[in-house]
Amino acid sequence: MGKPISVNGKIWEPEVLQPQELVMVDFWAVWCGPCQMIAPVVEELASEYEGKVRVCKLNTDENPEIAGRYQIMGIPTLMFFSGGQPVDKIVGAASKKQIKDKIEGLLAQ
């Protein structure tokens, strides 16, 4: 069963920028209520899209330099990467359907 990969500055490159498959990164923090609300959805999506989408989680409090690099102003932010480049994002607590629609659209490209 697929689980989100917890990433940080040390493994950001190999886990997020190098893979060829679509990568979804959940930018979150422990104190963020909406982040806690979408966490189970992110877990479900990691399992549902195993083998198609790499799902990662990045704690913005522990990795402010990465959050700053991608101009993460509000959390939760789900950022999608393809070929090492950010290609799309969802800011705020989106529904599972909204996130799945975004993933499906990106996989179809």
Secondary structure, DSSP 8 states (H G I E B T S, - for coil): ----EEE-TTTHIIIIIS-SSEEEEEEE-TT-HHHHHHHHHHHHHHHHTTTTEEEEEEETTT-HHHHHHTT--SSSEEEEEETTEEEEEEES---HHHHHHHHHHHHT-
